[in-house]
C-alpha cells in the first residue's frame, strides 16, 4: 500500500467528517422524498400543467433569491450551525408543500424549501472543505457521493410510502423528523468555532491590489463556468435523456430510463474514486480528463446516434463531470483576499442559475433544430471545462507517494 503524505487525522476531524457525511445524506434525502409525490400533489390540487410548472419553479427561485445570504450567515453563526438550521427549515418547507391546500401555499412552501436548501448546500460544503483542510487531502468528492446515496434513499422511501398508500402528511412528517434528528446529532460532531481560518496574505512586491482583485473575480468567473458545465450535463440527463431516447431514437420507455440511470450511476462511481484521483493527479488534470471524456463520449454518441451508444454517452458524461462541482467549490473557497464563504457562495449561487436557465435553452434549440442539436450543450460543456481547467489546482508536489483514500 502507498504511504500517506499527511499524518492521520485526529479524532475531532474524523468525527467532523462523519458529521458532514450525515449533513450531505440528509440534504439529498429530504427533498427526494417529495419529488415522487408531485403527481399526487398536482392531482389533489387540480393544477394544470402550466400552474404546476410555475409552482415547482418556486424551488429554484427561492434558491436563487436566498443563496447569496449564505456567506454572511456562515460568518455570523458558523457553517455547521447554518447547515443544520437550513436542514430543519428545508424539512419544514417540504412538509408544508405536501400539506398545502392550494397552489399558492404549495409554491410558497417550495420557495422556502429552495431558499433553505441553497443555504444548507453552501454551508455543508464550507464545513466539508474545512474538514478537508484538517485531513490535508481531498475528501470533498466522497461527500457529494454520499449526497447521491441520500437522494436515492429518499426516492426509495417515497416509492415505499406510495406503495403502502401512506398519507402525504404522515410520510413527509416521519421522513422530515427522522432527517432533522440526524442533522441535529451531526451538529454535536462538527468542528467547533467559527469559519475564520486565515487566508493568504499578499506578498510584498506582488501585483497591485486592484489587479489582484480583478484576477480573483476572473478566476471566480471561470469557476462558475466549470460548475455550470457540470450542472448543464446533470440537467441534460435528468430533463432530456429519456425524451431523446424514446422520441428521437424510438426506444421503449423502460430502455429510455437508462439514459439518466447511466449518467447518475457513472457520476456516483466518479465521485467515489474522485478523491483518490485528485490526490494523485490534481484537480486540474482530473477536470481536463473529465472534460475530454464528456466531449468525446457524448460527441460520438450524438454524431453516430444509437440507443446503446447514447446510453454509454450519458454514462461517459456523468463520469466526466463527477468532480467538477466539488472542484469549483473547493477552489472558490480557497481564493485569497475574500471573506470566509464569499467565493463558495458566489459560485454556488451562479451555478444554480445554470440549473434554472439550462432547460429553456436546450428546449429552444430543440424546438428549432431538434433535440439532438439541443444536446450539443453536453460536449460543448466538456470543451469549456478543458479550456478553463487551468484555474484549478495542479497536483501538489511531494517527495512521498500520493495518499490513498482507503474509505469514503
Residue pairs with C-beta under 8 A, 6 or more apart in sequence:
1 404
2 401
2 402
2 403
2 404
3 400
3 401
3 403
4 400
4 403
4 404
5 136
5 137
5 279
5 398
5 400
5 401
5 402
5 403
6 135
6 136
6 137
6 403
7 136
9 17
9 134
9 135
9 136
10 134
12 134
12 191
13 131
13 134
13 135
13 191
15 189
16 127
16 130
16 131
16 134
16 189
16 190
16 191
17 131
17 135
17 139
18 186
18 189
19 80
19 127
19 186
19 187
19 188
19 189
19 190
20 124
20 127
20 128
20 131
20 143
20 186
20 190
21 142
21 143
21 146
22 182
22 183
22 185
22 186
22 189
23 83
23 84
23 87
23 120
23 124
23 127
23 128
23 183
23 186
24 124
24 128
24 143
24 144
24 146
24 147
24 150
25 146
25 147
25 149
25 150
25 153
25 182
26 87
26 150
26 179
26 180
26 182
26 183
26 186
27 87
27 90
27 117
27 120
27 121
27 124
27 147
27 150
28 146
28 147
28 148
28 149
28 150
28 151
28 152
28 153
28 154
29 150
29 151
29 153
29 154
29 157
29 175
29 179
30 87
30 90
30 91
30 94
30 154
30 175
30 176
30 179
31 90
31 94
31 113
31 117
31 154
32 150
32 151
32 152
32 153
32 154
32 155
32 157
32 158
33 94
33 154
33 155
33 157
33 158
33 161
33 171
33 172
33 175
33 176
34 94
34 97
34 98
34 113
34 158
34 172
35 155
35 158
36 155
36 158
36 159
36 162
37 98
37 158
37 161
37 162
37 168
37 171
37 172
38 52
38 56
40 162
40 168
41 97
41 98
41 100
41 106
41 168
42 52
45 100
45 101
45 102
45 103
45 106
47 55
47 103
51 103
54 107
55 103
55 106
55 107
55 110
56 110
58 107
58 108
58 110
58 111
58 114
59 110
59 111
59 113
59 114
59 117
60 114
60 352
60 355
60 356
61 111
61 114
61 356
62 110
62 111
62 112
62 113
62 114
62 115
62 116
62 117
62 118
63 114
63 115
63 117
63 118
63 352
64 118
64 349
64 352
64 353
64 356
65 111
65 115
66 114
66 115
66 116
66 118
66 119
67 115
67 118
67 119
67 122
67 345
67 348
67 349
67 352
68 345
68 346
68 349
69 119
70 82
70 118
70 119
70 121
70 122
70 123
70 341
70 344
70 345
70 348
70 349
71 122
71 339
71 340
71 341
71 342
71 344
71 345
71 346
72 341
73 82
73 119
73 123
74 82
74 122
74 123
74 126
74 195
74 340
74 341
74 345
75 194
75 195
75 196
75 339
75 340
75 341
77 85
78 193
78 194
78 195
79 123
79 124
79 126
79 127
79 130
79 195
79 341
80 123
80 127
80 186
80 187
80 190
80 191
81 187
82 119
82 120
82 123
83 120
83 123
83 124
83 127
83 183
84 183
84 184
84 186
84 187
86 116
86 117
86 119
86 120
86 123
87 116
87 120
87 179
87 180
87 183
88 180
88 183
88 184
89 112
89 116
90 113
90 116
90 117
90 120
91 176
91 177
91 179
91 180
92 112
92 176
93 109
93 110
93 111
93 112
93 113
93 114
93 116
94 109
94 113
94 172
94 176
95 169
95 172
95 173
95 176
96 105
96 108
96 109
96 112
96 113
97 106
97 109
97 110
97 113
98 168
98 169
98 171
98 172
99 168
99 169
99 172
100 106
100 108
100 109
118 348
118 349
118 352
121 348
122 341
122 344
122 345
122 348
124 143
125 140
125 143
125 326
125 329
125 333
125 344
125 348
126 195
126 333
126 340
126 341
126 344
127 190
127 191
127 195
128 139
128 140
128 143
129 140
129 329
129 330
129 333
129 334
129 344
130 191
130 195
130 197
131 139
131 191
132 138
132 139
132 140
132 330
133 197
134 191
137 275
137 279
137 403
137 405
138 274
138 275
138 278
138 279
138 330
138 405
139 275
139 405
139 408
140 275
140 326
140 329
140 330
141 270
141 271
141 272
141 274
141 275
141 278
141 322
141 323
141 326
141 408
142 271
142 272
142 274
142 275
142 405
142 408
143 326
144 271
144 322
144 325
144 326
145 268
145 271
145 272
145 274
145 408
146 408
148 264
148 267
148 268
148 271
149 268
154 175
157 171
157 175
158 171
161 171
161 175
195 340
195 341
196 340
197 340
199 336
199 337
199 338
199 340
200 336
200 337
201 336
202 209
202 212
202 336
202 337
206 212
207 215
212 337
213 337
216 335
216 336
216 337
216 338
219 331
219 335
219 391
220 332
220 335
220 343
220 346
220 347
222 388
222 391
223 328
223 331
223 332
223 343
223 347
223 391
224 328
224 346
224 347
224 350
224 351
225 384
225 388
226 287
226 324
226 327
226 328
226 384
226 385
226 388
226 389
226 391
226 392
227 324
227 325
227 328
227 329
227 347
227 348
227 350
227 351
227 354
228 350
228 351
228 353
228 354
228 381
229 291
229 321
229 324
229 381
229 382
229 384
229 385
230 321
230 324
230 325
230 328
230 351
230 381
231 325
231 351
231 352
231 354
231 355
231 358
232 354
232 358
232 377
232 378
232 381
233 263
233 294
233 317
233 318
233 320
233 321
233 378
233 381
233 382
234 263
234 267
234 318
234 321
234 355
235 354
235 355
235 358
235 359
235 362
236 314
236 317
236 358
236 362
236 375
236 377
236 378
237 259
237 260
237 263
237 264
237 314
237 317
237 318
238 260
239 358
239 359
239 362
240 362
240 366
240 371
240 374
240 375
241 256
241 259
241 260
241 263
241 314
242 253
242 256
242 257
242 259
242 260
243 256
243 371
244 259
244 310
244 371
244 372
244 375
245 251
245 255
245 256
245 258
245 259
245 307
245 310
245 311
246 252
246 253
246 256
247 371
248 305
248 370
248 371
248 372
249 305
249 306
249 307
249 310
251 307
255 307
258 311
259 310
259 311
259 314
260 314
262 311
262 312
262 314
262 315
262 318
263 314
263 315
263 317
263 318
264 318
265 315
265 318
266 314
266 315
266 316
266 317
266 318
266 319
266 322
267 318
267 319
267 321
267 322
268 322
269 319
269 322
270 290
270 318
270 319
270 320
270 321
270 322
270 323
271 322
271 323
271 326
272 408
274 286
274 322
274 323
274 326
275 405
275 408
276 404
276 405
277 286
277 323
278 286
278 323
278 327
279 402
279 403
279 404
279 405
280 395
280 402
281 289
281 395
282 392
282 393
282 394
282 395
282 396
283 323
283 327
283 330
283 331
283 392
283 393
283 394
284 389
284 390
284 392
284 393
284 394
284 395
285 394
285 395
286 323
286 327
287 323
287 324
287 327
287 385
287 389
287 392
288 385
288 386
288 389
289 320
290 319
290 320
290 321
290 322
290 323
290 324
290 382
290 385
291 320
291 382
291 383
291 384
291 385
291 386
291 389
292 320
292 382
292 386
293 316
293 317
293 319
293 320
293 382
294 316
294 317
294 320
294 321
294 378
294 379
294 381
294 382
294 385
295 379
295 380
295 382
295 383
295 386
296 316
296 379
296 382
297 312
297 313
297 315
297 316
297 317
297 320
298 313
298 314
298 316
298 317
298 375
298 378
298 379
298 382
299 379
299 382
300 309
300 313
301 309
301 310
301 312
301 313
301 314
301 316
302 310
302 313
302 372
302 375
302 376
302 378
302 379
305 372
317 378
317 382
320 382
321 381
321 385
324 385
325 351
327 392
328 347
328 351
328 392
329 344
329 347
329 348
330 393
331 391
331 392
331 393
332 343
332 344
332 346
332 347
333 341
333 343
333 344
334 343
334 393
335 343
358 377
361 377
362 371
362 374
362 375
362 377
363 374
364 374
365 373
365 374
365 376
365 377
366 373
366 374
395 402
